[in-house]
């Protein structure tokens, strides 16, 4: 089915289109399911809605939350979501994706603590919800730009990404460099707990260093080739973080990269989803390392963004209908959840459906495909989405994310990121300036 933009006014139209495409989108009108509390890691999430980690690129030069960071998380605090998964926070200067990416350090941990205290106070006072707070810890790897220009640190060369301009092999991280990272993750995890976060995420998705290593089939040495080597850094980092802190440890984990072997993870020979290795890894995390919660996603927003963020406007026209991408996301997540029914799973990819994203969220919970529905782009556009779902049983079409991709464009342009449509007074002028700057360079 050819690509189409979103044009649905009634849920019946969504159902009919999905049936015509032959894809399964588990939709439900039982919004009460999303109000149910959920217990894990000795904590209770007040409901089944979460804010996913969305980078604002608006920290200070030394990595602390800045004015716009604080503004954004104060808005998230008013969301009513039972879980707020704070954005990618670098563990090392050279692993920052931009000069304003958050980075937690001994010098700025008190500023993170003030933000955490603010979130809790605002949330309880204005929504009655005390959200579970998770901090995502990351090394940007291939996408590192600590000074605003590419300074990649890669696991392996990848001709699917680099085409005829391979990255210099001196930028391939050595085994010695990788071996010191678990200790660095552990140090950052300890700081996150000191700041008041309930949990820490060892980020393993979307093509960043940890995620790229999962697919490093062609790499030599201790971190490439066989499954045990490719998963070594994640397992070692998780073990180190668990030993260093009382906060629970989890991961936002790619289940499927969308690239064929030997450059993809969670794929078969044809490049289609194959959950054998992700299931094997989840079994280790869940049964051997006692993970009670995992946050699943797929794709790479830099190379195949339609896979994890179906859109109406983006860098290229996909060769599939957006509903096919949504169904793939749901199927990958449900397949792993069904293997581990007692594991608590956060699902992704709901925002594209606008006002019907709540129906997909309820459907995933109702069918047992996920326990919590995570919203990313929607939280930028519509920070009170959870309150409206829980109180009204629906979303306001005038506030929903429209999948225009402008928030991603702002980040790629090196600007602070936000919604240029629904938060236009602040971010539209920034977007327009970034667009003009880009055009002037062409």
MOFENGI-V279139 format. One record per helix or strand of 2 or more residues. SS is the DSSP state (@ for helix, = for strand). FROM is the first residue (numbers start at 1). LEN is the number of residues. If there is no record, write none. Layout:
# MOFENGI-V279139
ss	from	len
SS	FROM	LEN
SS	FROM	LEN
This chain:
# MOFENGI-V279139
ss	from	len
@	11	11
@	31	5
=	38	3
=	43	3
=	49	3
@	67	11
=	83	8
@	93	3
@	109	19
=	132	7
@	141	3
@	159	4
@	169	3
@	175	5
@	181	15
=	199	4
@	209	6
@	227	4
@	232	13
=	248	3
=	252	3
@	276	13
=	293	5
@	305	4
@	322	18
=	344	4
@	351	16
=	372	4
@	377	5
@	385	8
@	406	7
@	424	18
